[in-house]
Amino acid sequence: MTKPISDKAEVAVEYPDKLYIGTFAHTARFDAHLDQSGIALTLELPGPDDQRKSVHHALSLSAICRGSERFGKKCRGDST
C-alpha cells in the first residue's frame, strides 16, 4: 500500500560517465516495508509514460547494521 510523500525525496544514481537525479515530491507516493531479509523502499511518480518514474531500493539487515555501526563511530569521533 503506497502513501503520499509529505515532503520531498531525491535519488541520485552515478555512473562513471553519467549522473541521473530524480526528485519525488508531493504528487509522488512511497511504500516501505521490513521483512527477514531487510528493508524495501519504493518511490513512485504516477502519470503518463513520458513522466512516470519509480525507484525500488532494498537494503539487507547486515548492510544496515554495518552502516549504523560506522555512523555511530563517526558521531562519537572514533577513527577506527
ABEGO torsion letter per residue (X at the ends): XBBBBABBBBBBBBBAABBBBBBBBAABBBBBBBBAAEBBBBBBBBEBAAABBBBBBBBBAAAAAAAAAAAAAAAAGBAX
